[in-house]
Amino acid sequence: MKLFNQDLPRGSSMSYAGLLERLEILRSTLRWAHSLDRPDIEKLLRQANAVRDEVMQLSHKERFIQALGSEAAPRPEPAPGERRAALLARSFVFEGTFGDNPRLLDALEIAEKAAPTDLPVLVDGESGTGKELMAKVIHANGARADKPYISVNCGAIPESLIESELFGHKRGAFTGAATDRKGKFESAHKGTIFLDEIGELPLQGQVKLLRVLQSHEIQRVGSDETIAVDARIVAATNKNLRQLIELGQFREDLFYRLSVIHVTLPPLRDRKDEIPLLLAYYGDEAAEALKRRPVGMTPRLRAFLLDYAYPGNIRELRNLMYRLACLAGDTADLPHLPEDLRPAAAQAQDAPAASSLPPPPPASLAEAKRAASDEAERACLERGLKDVGGTVAELARRWDMNRSHLQILLKKHGLHSKDFRRH
């Protein structure tokens, strides 16, 4: 085997490409280290030390140039979509879709950097902004992605059961404890535990949680045995924890333990560019769940949805898309919105007219085809209900379709099965 036989000159100016080439040669040479003589091994060590020195010199030089350049001239703003594209190009795992909002991209880039570590992360933001999704993103992009992900809603656990829920209990520890039970922390061992609504955790529960974060050990209720746990902590809240600290409702030491990495999610009203993406994404999701084609939207409905403030954030948008997919036919319009959301003009238009005028002719051939299709669908449903005497279950069986989907179609056309029952 030929050994790399040139000592590296001290103080030389070498590019990163040259260093990588030399490192690759050293690595391939070390594969044969068991068959090398001592002089050859000493030579390899000298070469490795020289490469290390070169790396350090280049690293210091590069940092100095970057610092000097940042002071001399500010970095240009990235082109629209550039940061988002770069994030996705780095194999960033994200279940859903996101836009180009700088604050959101800041949060995602922080999550990307934090994910491979075991540092605790605190995610805050208004209700419905996607805090649990962010926790799943951190888990999916980290080294624990193939390990358990356990979610706990701290606000939904009665105060008397918090310790048992988080840390488990021994049989007979309290009334109703018929068997030994693992807690959420044990279930999340080697994985990630997501503590949602951490601001709702009572002070006594906060004390016990702090002890686990400090010692990485738990005790089941009714047991003196300590159990080592290794769980990555991601917590979330829609409250201002600093204000709760001032009010004496949240422990300051726990806050600093949880917020080693702090991520804030902006509300949807500040991420307007994301709304069209989310409408399409949840429209497709709703169509798949309801086993029908994605619903279309009239221009006035789409304009309303793009401009709406969404006080419930992404959760509200998702629920609206499911509602539209369920209640509308091929095309949804303003009347399909909840009554309290409809614009005043649309509500006035939905009111019964004083005079009975014939319906206006279709505005286009496509609309005429849709109207004809709806009419044929209604006639088919009426005929089918007559054939089965108004028994929806029997009609669903004959047509080999889901009963709930059939009920949706009947509701769409204002048909009632009782009107077709045989007397």
N, C-alpha and C positions, 0 to 999 in steps of 0.2 A: 504494500500500500504506500502511495506517495504522500508524504506529509507536507502540509503547507509550510514552505521553508523560507519565508521572508519575514523578518521581524518588522513590525510596524514602526515607522519613524515617529519619534516624540515630537509633539508640537506641529504635526502636519495638518494641512487643511484638507479635510476629506468630506465628501458629500454623504448624505444619508444613504444613497444608493450604493456607494462604495462600502460603507460600513455594513450594510445588509449583506452584501456579497461576501465580505470577510467573515461575518458571523455564520453564514450558511456553510462556508468552508470549514470553520471551526466545529460546527455542529456535526457535520458529516465525519470529520476526523475523530471526534470524541466517541463515535459509535464503535470505534476499534480500540478504545482506550485500554481494554483488558489485555491487548496483545502488544502494547507499546512499552518501550524501555523507559527507565526513569529520566534520562536526558530529554527524550522526546516529550514526556509529560511536562517537564519543567519548561520546555520551549512553548508548549501549548498554553501553559499558565501565563507566561510572559505576554504571549499574543492576546490572550483574553483580557489581561490587565490593560494593555495598550488600547484595545478596542473600547473598553469601559471608559478610559480617560478621554478618548475621542468623542464618545457619546456625551459625556458630561460637558466637554468644551462646546460642542455644537448646541447642546441644550441651553447652556447659559447664554451663548451668543444669540440663539434664536429668541429667547425670552427678552434679552436686552433690545434686540431690533424691533420686536413686537411692541414693547413698552415705549420705545422711542417713536415708532410710527404712530402709535395711538395718541401720543401727545402732540405730534406734529400735524397730523391730519386725521380727522375722524373717519371711521370706516363707513363706506357708502351703505345706504339702506338697501336690503335685499329686494329683488324684484318681487312683485306679487306672486304668491304661490311657491316661491323658491324655498322658503323654510319648510313649508308643509311637504313639498316634494322631497327635500333632503331627508326629512324625518322618516318618511315612508321608504325611501331608498335604503335606509339603514336597517331594514327588516324589523321595523318597530311594530310590535303586535298591538292592534287596537280593534276592539270589537264594536264596530259602528262606523261613524263618519265624523269628520271635523273640518272646519274651514280655516281661514287665514287670519283670524283675530290674533293680534300680537300677544295679548294677555293670556289667551288660551294656549298659544304656542309656547310661551314662556313656561306655563305650568306643565305642558307635556314634555318639554325638554328637561325640566327639573326631574320629572318622574322618570324619564329615560336614564338620566345619570344616577338617580337614587336606586333604581330597580336592582342592579346587580349587587348592591350592598345589603347589609342587614340593619341599617339605621332605621329607627322609627320615623314614620311619616304622619303628619297631621294635615288633613285636607279639609278646608272650610269653604263655604259658599252658601248661597240661598238654597232653599229646598227645591229639588228637581233639577239641579245643575249638572248632575252626573258624578256625584262624589263616590258612590259605590263602583261605578264604571272605572273611575280613576284608580281605585284600590285594586280592581281586577287587572288593570293595565300594568300597575307596578308589580303585581304577582306574576303576570304572564311574561314580562320582560326580564325577570330575575332568574337567579340560579335555582329557585324553589318552584319553578313553574310546574314541574311534574309531581309536586307534593300537595298535601291538602290545602284548600282555601276554605276557611270557616268564617261565616258572617254572623255577627251578634248585634241585635238591636238593643242597645242599653236602655232605651226609653220604654221598651215593651216588657221588661222583666220586673215583676213585683220586688220591692226592696227586700222582702224576707227570703227570696229565692236567688238573689244575685250571686252569693258565694257558691251555692250549689250549682248554679248554671255555669259559672265560669270555671270552677275548680273541681266540680264533681262531689260525690258523697259516698260514704260507706253505708252498707246495709244497717238499718236500725238507727242511723244518726238522728232521725227525726220522724215524726208520724208520717207514714206514707212512703218512707224510704225502704222498699221491700227488697231491693237488690243494690249491689254496688253499681255506681254510675260514673262514667268518665265525664269530665267537664269539657268546655269548649277549648281550653288551653291544651289539655292532653290530646284532644282530637286534632289540633292544629300543629302538633309536634313535628318539627322539621319543615313546616309549611308556613302559611300566613294566616293571621287572625285579624279580621276586620271588625273594629269596634265602632259601629255606627251610632250617631247621636250620643257621643261621649259626654256632652254637656249635660245630659239627663241623668248621668250616673250619680247616685247619692254619695255624700261625703264618706260614709263608712265603706262603701264599695271602692271609692277612690283610694283610700288608705290601703286596702288589700291589693288593689291593682298595682299601686306604687311599689309595694313590697315584692311582687312578682317581677316587675321590671328591674328591680335592683338585684335580686338574688337569682333570677331565672329558675325558681323552684316554686312549687305549689304544695298545698296540703288539702286533701279532700276533707269535706265536712265530716267530723266524727273520727278522724284518723290523725295519729301523731307522725305518720310516715311522710317524709318529704319526697317529692317526685320532681326530677329535673325536667324542665321543658325548654325547648328551643323553638320559639315561634316568632316570626317577624311580625311586628305590630304596625298596622295602619289604622289610624283613628279618623273619624270624620264628625263634623258638627256644622249646624246652620246657625249657631249662636256665636256671639263674641265672647270667647273664653276670658279675655283680659277684663272685660266688664264683670263677668261672673266672679273672677278672682277678687276684684275690688269690693264686690257685694258679699264676699265670704262664702260663695256657693261652689267654688272650684279651687282645688289646691294648686298653688303656684308651682311647687316642686314637681307635681305631676305634669303640669302644662309644659315645663321645660324638658321633662323626660320624653314626652310624646312629640314635641315639635322640633326635633333635631333637623328634620327637613319639613318645611312648611309650604304647602301648596294652596293657592287660592283660585277657585274657579269663578270666572265672571258670569253674570246672569245672561240669559239668552237675548235680552233686549240690547245688550252691548255686543252681540255677535250676529248682527243682521245677515252677514254674508253666509252664515251657516244654515239659515232657515230653509232656502231652497233645497239644500242637500238633505236636510232632515225630513222635509216633506216627502221627497222621493224615497228616502230610505225606509221611513215608517209606513209609507203608502205600500211599498212592496212587501214589507213585513206583515202588515195587516191583511193584504190580499192572500199571502201564503197561509196565514193562520185561519182565514175564513174560507180558504179553498175557492177563490174566485179571482177574476182579473183585477188588476190595480184600477182603482176608481179614477176617472178623469175629473177635472175641476173647471168650472166656468171661469172666464177672465175676472169677473167681479169677486168671486170667492177666492181665487188665487191672490188677487191684489189685497184683499182683506187679510189673508193669512200671512202674507209677506210683511204687512205693516203692523200687525197686531203686537201688543207689548208682552204677551205671555207672562203674566205674574206667576204662573206655576212652572215656568221655564220648560225644559225639554220634556219633562213628564206630562205637562199639559198638552204640548204639541203632539206627543205620541198618542195620548188618549183621544184627542180630536181626530186624528187620522183613522184610528180604529172605529170611532163613531161614524165618520163619513163612509168608510168602507162597508160598514154594516147597514146603514140606513139608506144610502143612495143606491141607485142602479149603476149604470155605466158612468154617469156624470153627476157629481155633487155640486150643489149650489148653496147660497146663503141660507135658505130655509132649513137645510140639514144641520146647521149649527145649533147648539143649545140656545134656547130662546133669549137668555140673558146676555148672549154674546152678539146676537144679530144686530146689524146697523138699523137705525130707525126707519130708513127708507125701505129696507127689505121687509121689516115687520108690517109696515103699512101696505106693502104690495101683497103680503100674504093674507091680509084681512079680506073677508068675503065682500065681493063687489055688490053695490046697490042694485045694479041692473044686470040681468042675465044676458051677457053678450057672447056670441060664438067665439071659441078660442082662436087666437091669431094663427095664420098659416105658418108652417115651419120656415125658419130663417135660412136654412140651407138644406141641400140634399142629404147630408150626413144626419142632420137633426130629424129629417123626415124618416130616414131609415131607422133611427133610434126609436122614434115614436111608433113606427110600424112594428118594430121588434118587441117593444113593450106591450103593444096591443095583442100581438100573437102570443106572448108569454102569458098574459093574463087569461086569454081564451083557453090556452092549454091547461092552466091551473084550474080554471072553472070546470072544464070538462073532466079533468082527473078527479076533482073532489066529488063531482056528481057520480062518477063511476064507483067510488068507494064509499059513498054515503057520508062524506065529510070526515072520514077516519084518516087523519094525517099520517099516523104510523103506517097504515096499510099502503097509502100512496107513496110514502118514502121507500117502503120495501119494494113495491112494484117498479119504481123508477130507479132503484139502487142508488139512492142519494142520502146524504146525511139529513136526519130529521130536523136538526136545528137550522140547517141551511134552507130547507123547505119552509120552515116557519118564517124565516127572514124574507123569502120571496112573497109569501102570503101577506106579510105585514107591509111590504113595499107596495103591493097593489090594493091594500085595504080589504082583503078577503078574509072572511071568518068561517072557519070550518063548521060551526054550529048552523050556519045558514044553508048547509048542503046535507044536513042529516035527514035520513028518511024517517017519516013519522008513521 
